[in-house]
Amino acid sequence: MVFATICLFFLAAVVGVHRLGIWGGVIRWVAAAADVLLVSLAVARRLTATRNSSHPTAVAALSGDSVSEIQRLAATRRLTVEQARLLALSIVKPDAVRDRVVESYETDHRTLHRKVTTDFRIDSRQYAGRSRRKRQYLALCVSAKGDMHDGFRVHAADGLALTTESHRDCLALVASMVRVLVLNAYRGHGLDVDDDLPPDAQDVERRALDLIINPGAREAPGVLTRQECEVVQQLGDLIPGNNQAKLAATLVEALISQYVVITSVPVPRDGVVSITYEQTVILSEDRSARASGGSGLKMILRRALGARPIVVKVRVDNAWTCRSFHLDVTGPEGFYLGRQAMEPDAAVWFAEHGGDTIERPDPYYRFRRRLGQRYAHFYARDFPEPKPGEKHPQLGFHFYEAPPGSDFRASLAAVCTVLLVWLTGLAVSNDALSAGASLGSDVPALLLALPAIAAGRLGGGLGLQGRSARSLSAVLSMIATFLISVAATTFFILRNAGNRLPRLNGALPQHLSVLGVDRAAWAVLIVLAAGNALAICYRWIVRTRIYDFLASRPPSGVEQG
């Protein structure tokens, strides 16, 4: 219905009512205004419907009976003290068991393929001495509740696939951890308890598990409510000053707003376990002009014309969960790394977060430039953990199209347009043709249309890869080439058909010409075509020289802590 109404108003605006005189003009303008209004309302309605149809993210709450069931499972699926302590440390103090993390990203134009390899170093005498056949539970990653892991796969160092615990099993393991740690705290304090906790401790345990299973709304991510803080404090104060009780309280505090992915592995004699998980990450678009290196208008044009640069921004949340951290980012084929940076600045960040303890010495980092290549590498050792409420650091990488690329194709089309328009303008400016003679052939019109066909083909007919790979300057140049070519073809057809429009056939003032062309319309087209060709050729030459310089120079370190 809306589309039909828009079509009717469009016809009224185009056709008009000529017999009504001035009222016919009024009707045309009113119809045009109504058409614009209806189109705007239709677009806004479609966008609103799309936004409202998006599926909301929510964490389903479980009933009190489910919480009690999980609490009962903690008594049946009992972890050993060693298993509970190891799993708890891998969640709340991962750098105690993680020796090295290698995080790599491979990007295409819309998604990131993430691969994280973690080397756990476990004191096998403590955790595997009693039973070498006993499997140990380890936390692979801790994420905010509501986050999804697309295409999540886990495998060992030999490539053998590993299974992860289901949601229900993870809750049972968490409940068992809390139970074992609190029981061990009572026993370490000299209190005689069996496998069941005292009633007051069971009540605190149940409320803590309820907060983990059914998290409430919060004002800011990671910030606990007053009720949650009270429960955590009560859990830690069950045995004042006991490290096991404090570890249980810290564990509950961490898992109130986060969830953990757990797997189980046998521990070898040397205590080194290597586990890799892979997932697909959506490449989020940073819409800020500063982050993308352009103005607001440039960003609008890039989104509208499909010429967005490939900007990869990744948080280094794994850096402070291990002793040694490596991050590699590989760009798409045919692209090169043009810029890299750490936010906030690396030198400032490490200066403000220097180590002051034996457990966490002064950090060391290397952020070597690999500009001109399609990959980047960041290395850090003893990376400092951000303070509560502090923005987490992230690394940004800008990848650009490697020459010759779309700029060369746009330059070629622009230069051909200049030559064809100039030659046709010279022919039209001939005295005989200006007097009304005809070339007697439509071949020049066909030749003038070729750049338009080429620009349309190069600009929009290359599929997803081509639309994402082209630069903004190339797209704008192709649009200009297309319009100039269409205008030149139209002018020539009208001129060759004998239509003598004054504005098209008008001459420049006496003794003035543009490269020998004295027809005003053709002179304007030549100036526009030459300007377009000069601009895109300049961009292509400059970018080629920059790429050649970056790709041929020896690598050097840019920052070192």
Backbone hydrogen bonds, N-H to C=O, Kabsch-Sander energy under -0.5 kcal/mol:
donor,donor_aa,acceptor,acceptor_aa,energy
5,T,1,M,-2.1
6,I,2,V,-2.3
7,C,3,F,-2.2
8,L,4,A,-2.1
9,F,5,T,-2.3
10,F,6,I,-2.1
11,L,7,C,-2.4
12,A,8,L,-2.3
13,A,9,F,-2.2
14,V,10,F,-2.1
15,V,11,L,-3.2
16,G,11,L,-0.6
16,G,12,A,-1.0
18,H,16,G,-0.5
20,L,17,V,-0.9
21,G,18,H,-1.3
23,W,20,L,-1.7
24,G,21,G,-0.8
25,G,21,G,-1.1
26,V,22,I,-1.9
27,I,23,W,-2.5
28,R,24,G,-2.0
29,W,25,G,-2.3
30,V,26,V,-2.7
31,A,27,I,-2.6
32,A,28,R,-2.3
33,A,29,W,-2.5
34,A,30,V,-2.7
35,D,31,A,-2.2
36,V,32,A,-2.3
37,L,33,A,-2.4
38,L,34,A,-2.7
39,V,35,D,-2.4
40,S,36,V,-2.3
41,L,37,L,-2.5
42,A,38,L,-2.6
43,V,39,V,-2.4
44,A,40,S,-2.5
45,R,41,L,-2.4
46,R,42,A,-2.2
47,L,43,V,-2.4
48,T,44,A,-2.3
49,A,45,R,-2.4
50,T,46,R,-2.2
51,R,47,L,-2.4
52,N,48,T,-2.7
53,S,49,A,-1.6
54,S,51,R,-1.0
58,A,56,P,-0.5
60,A,58,A,-0.6
67,V,63,S,-1.5
68,S,64,G,-2.1
69,E,65,D,-2.3
70,I,66,S,-2.4
71,Q,67,V,-2.1
72,R,68,S,-2.0
73,L,69,E,-2.2
74,A,70,I,-1.4
75,A,71,Q,-0.6
75,A,72,R,-0.9
76,T,72,R,-1.1
77,R,73,L,-3.3
78,R,76,T,-1.3
84,A,80,T,-2.7
85,R,81,V,-2.5
86,L,82,E,-2.4
87,L,83,Q,-2.5
88,A,84,A,-2.4
89,L,85,R,-2.5
90,S,86,L,-2.1
91,I,87,L,-0.7
91,I,88,A,-0.8
92,V,88,A,-2.7
93,K,89,L,-1.9
96,A,93,K,-1.9
97,V,94,P,-1.7
98,R,94,P,-2.2
99,D,97,V,-0.6
99,D,119,D,-2.9
100,R,119,D,-1.2
101,V,324,S,-2.3
102,V,117,T,-2.7
103,E,101,V,-0.6
103,E,326,H,-3.1
104,S,102,V,-0.5
104,S,115,K,-2.9
105,Y,328,D,-2.5
106,E,113,H,-1.8
107,T,330,T,-2.3
108,D,111,T,-2.1
112,L,281,V,-3.6
113,H,106,E,-2.9
114,R,112,L,-0.7
114,R,279,Q,-2.8
115,K,104,S,-2.5
116,V,277,Y,-2.7
117,T,102,V,-2.7
118,T,116,V,-0.5
118,T,275,I,-3.1
119,D,100,R,-3.2
120,F,118,T,-0.7
120,F,273,V,-3.6
121,R,97,V,-2.6
122,I,120,F,-0.6
122,I,271,G,-3.7
124,S,122,I,-1.5
126,Q,123,D,-1.1
127,Y,123,D,-2.4
128,A,124,S,-1.9
134,K,131,S,-1.4
136,Q,265,V,-3.0
138,L,263,T,-2.8
140,L,138,L,-0.6
140,L,261,V,-2.9
141,C,261,V,-0.8
143,S,259,Y,-2.5
145,K,257,S,-1.9
147,D,144,A,-2.0
150,D,148,M,-0.7
150,D,280,T,-0.6
152,F,149,H,-0.8
153,R,278,E,-2.2
155,H,276,T,-2.8
156,A,160,L,-2.7
157,A,274,S,-0.9
159,G,156,A,-1.7
162,L,154,V,-2.4
165,E,262,I,-2.8
170,C,166,S,-2.7
171,L,167,H,-2.1
172,A,168,R,-2.2
173,L,169,D,-2.5
174,V,170,C,-2.5
175,A,171,L,-2.6
176,S,172,A,-2.4
177,M,173,L,-2.6
178,V,174,V,-2.4
179,R,175,A,-2.4
180,V,176,S,-2.9
181,L,177,M,-2.7
182,V,178,V,-2.3
183,L,179,R,-2.6
184,N,180,V,-2.6
185,A,181,L,-1.8
186,Y,182,V,-2.3
187,R,183,L,-2.5
188,G,184,N,-2.5
189,H,185,A,-1.1
190,G,187,R,-1.5
191,L,186,Y,-2.4
193,V,191,L,-1.0
202,Q,198,P,-2.5
203,D,199,P,-2.1
204,V,200,D,-1.9
205,E,201,A,-2.6
206,R,202,Q,-2.5
207,R,203,D,-2.2
208,A,204,V,-2.2
209,L,205,E,-2.5
210,D,206,R,-2.2
211,L,207,R,-1.7
212,I,208,A,-1.6
213,I,209,L,-2.8
214,N,210,D,-2.8
223,V,220,A,-1.8
224,L,222,G,-0.6
229,C,225,T,-2.2
230,E,226,R,-2.0
231,V,227,Q,-2.0
232,V,228,E,-2.3
233,Q,229,C,-2.4
234,Q,230,E,-2.4
235,L,231,V,-2.2
236,G,232,V,-2.0
237,D,233,Q,-1.6
238,L,235,L,-1.0
242,N,239,I,-2.1
246,K,242,N,-1.9
247,L,243,N,-2.5
248,A,244,Q,-2.2
249,A,245,A,-2.3
250,T,246,K,-2.7
251,L,247,L,-2.2
252,V,248,A,-2.2
253,E,249,A,-2.4
254,A,250,T,-2.0
255,L,251,L,-1.8
256,I,252,V,-0.8
259,Y,143,S,-3.0
261,V,141,C,-2.3
262,I,260,V,-0.6
263,T,138,L,-2.2
264,S,163,T,-0.6
265,V,136,Q,-2.5
267,V,134,K,-0.5
271,G,268,P,-1.0
273,V,120,F,-2.6
273,V,271,G,-0.6
275,I,118,T,-2.4
275,I,273,V,-0.5
276,T,155,H,-2.8
277,Y,116,V,-2.4
278,E,153,R,-2.7
279,Q,114,R,-2.2
280,T,150,D,-2.9
281,V,112,L,-3.3
283,L,110,R,-2.2
284,S,282,I,-1.0
286,D,284,S,-0.5
287,R,285,E,-0.8
292,S,288,S,-1.3
293,G,289,A,-0.6
293,G,290,R,-0.8
294,G,289,A,-2.4
299,M,295,S,-2.0
300,I,296,G,-2.0
301,L,297,L,-2.4
302,R,298,K,-2.4
303,R,299,M,-2.2
304,A,300,I,-2.5
305,L,301,L,-2.6
306,G,302,R,-0.7
307,A,302,R,-2.2
310,I,399,F,-1.1
311,V,309,P,-0.9
312,V,310,I,-0.5
312,V,397,F,-2.9
313,K,311,V,-0.6
314,V,395,L,-2.3
316,V,393,P,-1.5
319,A,316,V,-1.6
321,T,318,N,-1.1
322,C,319,A,-0.7
323,R,98,R,-0.9
324,S,99,D,-1.6
325,F,380,A,-2.9
326,H,101,V,-2.7
327,L,378,F,-2.6
328,D,103,E,-2.5
329,V,376,A,-2.0
330,T,105,Y,-3.0
331,G,374,R,-4.0
335,F,332,P,-1.5
336,Y,400,Y,-2.7
337,L,373,Q,-4.1
338,G,398,H,-3.2
339,R,398,H,-1.4
341,A,396,G,-1.9
343,E,394,Q,-2.9
349,W,345,D,-2.7
350,F,346,A,-2.5
351,A,347,A,-1.5
352,E,348,V,-1.9
353,H,349,W,-1.2
354,G,351,A,-0.6
357,T,360,R,-1.3
364,Y,381,R,-2.0
366,R,379,Y,-2.9
367,F,559,E,-1.3
369,R,556,S,-1.2
372,G,337,L,-2.2
373,Q,370,R,-2.2
376,A,329,V,-2.0
377,H,368,R,-0.6
378,F,327,L,-2.6
379,Y,366,R,-2.7
380,A,325,F,-2.3
381,R,364,Y,-3.0
382,D,323,R,-2.3
383,F,319,A,-0.6
390,E,387,K,-2.4
394,Q,343,E,-2.3
395,L,314,V,-2.9
396,G,341,A,-3.1
397,F,312,V,-2.6
398,H,339,R,-2.6
399,F,310,I,-2.8
399,F,397,F,-0.5
400,Y,336,Y,-2.9
402,A,334,G,-2.6
408,F,404,P,-1.3
409,R,405,G,-1.3
410,A,406,S,-2.6
411,S,407,D,-2.4
412,L,408,F,-2.5
413,A,409,R,-2.1
414,A,410,A,-2.3
415,V,411,S,-2.5
416,C,412,L,-2.1
417,T,413,A,-1.8
418,V,414,A,-2.0
419,L,415,V,-2.2
420,L,416,C,-2.4
421,V,417,T,-2.7
422,W,418,V,-2.4
423,L,419,L,-2.5
424,T,420,L,-2.3
425,G,421,V,-2.5
426,L,422,W,-2.2
427,A,423,L,-2.0
428,V,424,T,-2.5
429,S,425,G,-2.0
430,N,427,A,-1.1
434,S,430,N,-2.7
435,A,431,D,-1.4
436,G,433,L,-1.8
437,A,432,A,-1.7
446,L,442,D,-1.9
447,L,443,V,-2.6
448,L,444,P,-2.6
449,A,445,A,-1.4
450,L,446,L,-0.9
450,L,447,L,-0.6
452,A,448,L,-0.5
453,I,449,A,-2.1
454,A,450,L,-2.9
455,A,451,P,-2.9
456,G,452,A,-2.4
457,R,453,I,-2.3
458,L,454,A,-3.0
459,G,455,A,-2.2
460,G,456,G,-1.8
461,G,457,R,-1.5
466,G,462,L,-1.1
467,R,463,G,-2.4
468,S,464,L,-2.1
469,A,465,Q,-1.6
470,R,466,G,-1.6
475,V,471,S,-2.0
476,L,472,L,-2.6
477,S,473,S,-2.2
478,M,474,A,-2.4
479,I,475,V,-2.2
480,A,476,L,-2.3
481,T,477,S,-2.7
482,F,478,M,-2.5
483,L,479,I,-2.4
484,I,480,A,-2.7
485,S,481,T,-2.5
486,V,482,F,-2.4
487,A,483,L,-2.6
488,A,484,I,-2.6
489,T,485,S,-2.4
490,T,486,V,-2.4
491,F,487,A,-2.7
492,F,488,A,-2.3
493,I,489,T,-2.4
494,L,490,T,-2.6
495,R,491,F,-2.5
496,N,492,F,-3.0
497,A,493,I,-1.6
498,G,495,R,-1.1
499,N,494,L,-2.0
500,R,498,G,-0.9
501,L,499,N,-1.2
504,L,501,L,-0.6
505,N,501,L,-2.3
506,G,502,P,-1.0
508,L,518,D,-2.8
512,L,509,P,-1.8
514,V,517,V,-2.6
515,L,513,S,-0.6
517,V,514,V,-1.6
518,D,516,G,-0.6
520,A,506,G,-2.6
523,A,519,R,-2.5
524,V,520,A,-2.3
525,L,521,A,-2.0
526,I,522,W,-2.3
527,V,523,A,-2.3
528,L,524,V,-2.5
529,A,525,L,-2.8
530,A,526,I,-2.9
531,G,527,V,-2.5
532,N,528,L,-2.4
533,A,529,A,-2.5
534,L,530,A,-2.8
535,A,531,G,-2.3
536,I,532,N,-2.2
537,C,533,A,-2.3
538,Y,534,L,-2.2
539,R,535,A,-2.1
540,W,536,I,-2.4
541,I,537,C,-2.6
542,V,538,Y,-2.6
543,R,539,R,-2.5
544,T,540,W,-2.1
545,R,541,I,-2.3
546,I,542,V,-2.4
547,Y,543,R,-2.4
548,D,544,T,-2.5
549,F,545,R,-2.3
550,L,546,I,-2.6
551,A,547,Y,-2.8
552,S,548,D,-1.4
553,R,549,F,-1.2
561,G,365,Y,-1.6
